[in-house]
Amino acid sequence: MRETHDKLVRDGVPDVIRANGETPELERVSGAEYRERLHEKLDAAVAEFHDDPSAAELADVRAVLDAVERSGSE
């Protein structure tokens, strides 16, 4: 069964998929499209933090903010 996820990849997720004997299909994005996806991810991370105001969720928000900051230099 094939699953499709239109998501930014982090935390070695493709390696986990490979370890399960599957082959991930990846598409690299950059520039404006990358920044747009980061903003979408930030919205989702903040919403998750509101639902579960834990240190782990806050760390996810911080990680996305760090990526947004780094993407400004592209």
N, C-alpha and C positions, 0 to 999 in steps of 0.2 A: 504494500500500500504506500503510495507516494503522498507525502505531505508538502505543502507549500507554505512558506513563511516569508513575507516581505518585511524583513527586519534588518537593522544594523547588526553586524556580527561582532561579538566580543567574547572574552572569557574562554577562548579556545573551543567554541561550540562546534566548528567544523571537525575538529579533532575528535570530539565526543561522537559525532555522527559516524566518522570513519571507524572508530573503535567498535561501533555497533554493526559493522559490516556493510554500511551504506555509503553512498557517494553523494556528498553535498554539491549542489549547483550554486555557484557564487557569481555575483556580478559586482564589479568594483565601480563605485561612484566617486566623484570628486567635485571640487568647485562648489558652485551654487546648489547643485543637487545634494551633495554631501551635507552642506550646511542646513538645507531645508529638512533633510531627514534627521539631523541632530536636533533641530528645533521640535520636530514631532516627537522624538524620543524624550526630550526634556519635558514636554507636556505630559507624556505618559508616566515618566518617572515621578514627577511632582504629584500627579493624581494618585499613584501608588503610595507615595509617602503620606498623603492626606488620609488614605484608607488604613494605613499601617505606619504610624509615625515612629518607626524603629530606626536604630542606627544603621541597619543594613539598607533600608530604603533610602535613608539620607545619603549613605555612601554612593548609591546608584545615581542620585541627583548630582552629587559632587563629581562623579566620574564623567557624566555627560557635560557638565559645565566645563570641566577641564578640556574635553574634546572640542567643545564650542570655542573655547579660548585658543586652542592650538589651530583650529581651522581658519581663524582670522588671518593667519600668516601664510595661507596658501595663495 
